[in-house]
Amino acid sequence: MTLSLFDQFMSPVFLGVPLIALALTLPWTLFPTPSTRWLNGRLLALQGWFLNRFTQQLLLPINLGGHKWALLFASLMLYIISLNMLGLLPYTFTPTTQLSLNLGLAVPLWLATVIIGMRNQPTVALGHLLPEGTPTPLIPVLIVIETISLFIRPLALGVRLTANLTAGHLLIQLIATAAFILLPMMPAVAILTLVLMFLLTLLEIAVAMIQAYV
């Protein structure tokens, strides 16, 4: 049976258990476990330093009032990075290539930011729907356009994450297939193709991190 290139994005099932559930729980095993000792090991100290620097860089563009959401932002970003990186390993499944999962993460968080903004600063939140200095005849049109852009923001972010990861995985699979076919016929071309796949894999690692930040 000929397999489609998109079969790699189907959630596999083993013994009746969907492996997407195991993939979603894997990142939690990477978090350091609490310790009662005053001095931790080198690995825990390195993880703690990384999380501190990571959170500091993440909260740089946010004012002091938004620092109370540091735990949520840092945990969510590390979680998405772990899921994105998981798909770059052989014989694994990438949950973030599923649009349903990305929308399930994007819509509640987007709705929470809109509700909190309307409750705490309703004037500022509504002011974003009308840019300053807008000509009077364009005010109704711009309000409608800004409202539509506000509502499609979670859909745009979810589709962007899904499309970028899906395109990267398809390119890696196509180049790997080409290198495998060319190896017995043209070894030099196959080696160049493998070098290209290695560079593309490095690019995919960067894309996985950047998409989690976005």
N, C-alpha and C positions, 0 to 999 in steps of 0.2 A: 504494500500500500504506500503510495506517495504521500509524504507529509508536507503540509503547507509551512511556509516560513513563519506564519503567525501562530502555529501550534505551540511555540515556546511560551506564548503569553496566556495559555489556558491554565487554569489552576489544576494541578495534578491531584489525584486522589490515591491514597495508599491504604488498603484494608478498610475502605469506607470512610477514612478520615481525610478531609481536605487539607493538603499541605500548606495552604495559605494561612491556616490558623497557626501552624507551627512556625511559619516564617514571621508572622506578626508578633509572636512571643519571644523570638530569638534575641532581638536587641536588648530586652530587659536583663538577659544574663550577662551582658557586657558591663553593666553598671557595678561599681565597687560595692562590696558588702560592708555594712557598718562594723566597726571594730571597737572594742573597749580599751585597747592599748593606747598609750600616749604617743608612741612612735610606731607608725605603720611601716610596711615594707616599701621597697623602692617602687614597685608597680603601683601601689595605692597612692604614694606620694606623687608620682608622675601623672596619674589620672586626675588627682585633685588639682594639681597645677594646671593641667590642660583645661579642666572644666572652669576654673577661675578665670583664666585668660580668655577662654571661649565666651563665657558670659559677659566679661568686661567689653570685649569687642562687639558683641551682639547688642548691648545696651547703650553704646556710644551715641547713636542718633536719637535716643529716647530721653525725655525729660525725667526728672527725679520722681515725679508722680507715677510714671510707668514702670519704675524699677520693681514694684511689688509683683509684677507679672514675670519676673526673671525666671522663676522656676518653671513656669509653663512654657515660655519661649525657648529656654535652653533644652528642656526635656523634649519638646516637640521637634526641634531642629536636629538634635542628636538621634532621635527616633527615625526621622525621615532619612537622614544620612546613612544610618545603619541599614535601613531597608533598601536604599538605592545601591549601596555597596554590596549588599547580599546578592544582587542579580549579576554582578560581575564575576562571581565564583562559578566554576563548572558544576553542572548538574544541580543548579539551584533555581529558585523561582523568585521573580521580582514582584512583590505585591503592588508597588507604586506604578506599575504599568496598567493597572486596572482603574478605569475612570471612576467607577463606583466608589472605590476606596478613597481616591483623592477628593472627590466631591463630599464624601462623608466626613473628611477632616476639614475641608475648606468652608463648607456652608455653616456649620455651627460656630466656628471661630469668627467668620465674617459677620454672622448675625449678632454674636455677642459684642463685637466692637461697635456695630451700628447702634445697638440698644444702649450700651454704656455711654457712647458719645451723645446720643439724644437725651439721656437722663442727666448726665453731668453738665454738658455744655450744649444745650439745644441750639443756641444762636450760632455758635461756631459750626456745628454740624450741618445746620441748614444753610449757612453761608457758603459752604463748599459747592452747593448746587448752582450758585450764580457767581461767576468770577467778577472781580471788581472792575469797574469801568466799562461794563457791557452796554452797548447802545440800547435804547429803550425798545425799538422794534424787535430786537433779537432776544429779549428777555424770556418770553414764553418758550421759544425754540430751544434755547440753551438749558432751561430748567428741565425740559423733557429729555434732552440728550444727556445731561449730567445724571439724571435719575436712572436712565437706562444703563449708563456706564457703571453706576454704583451697583445695580442689581446683577449685572453680568460679570462682575469682578471675580466672585468665587468660581464661576464656570470657566472664565479665561485662565485663571491660575491652575485649576485642575487639568484642563485640556493641555496647557503648556507643559506641565510636568509629565503627563502621560505621553504626549507627542515626542518630547525630547528624549525620554528614556526609550520609547519604542523605536524611534529612528536609529538611535545609537546601537541598540541590540541587533536590529536588522542589518546594519552596516557591518558589525563585527561578524555576524553569522555568514553574510555573503562573502566577505573577504576571507574568512577561514575556509569556507567551501571552495573558493577559487584557489587558495594556496594548496589545499589537499588534492585538487584535481591536477594542478600544474606541476606538482612535485615530481611525478615520474616522467613527465614529458619535458619540462623546462625547469630544471632545478634552480637556475639563477633567478628567473622571474619569480619562482615560488618563494625564494628567500627574500627578495625585495617585497613581495606581498606580505610575508610574515612581519617584516620590519614595519610596514605600513599598518598592519593590524596592531602591533605593539604600541605605536604612536597613537592610534585611535583609542586603544584601551586607556592610555594615560589621559587622553582628552575626555573620555567617558567618566573617569574618576573625578576630574575637575567639574564636569557637568553635573555629576551627582551631588557634589558639595554646593555648587552655585544654585542649583534648583531647590535644594533644601533651604538655603538662605532666602531665596526669592519667595 
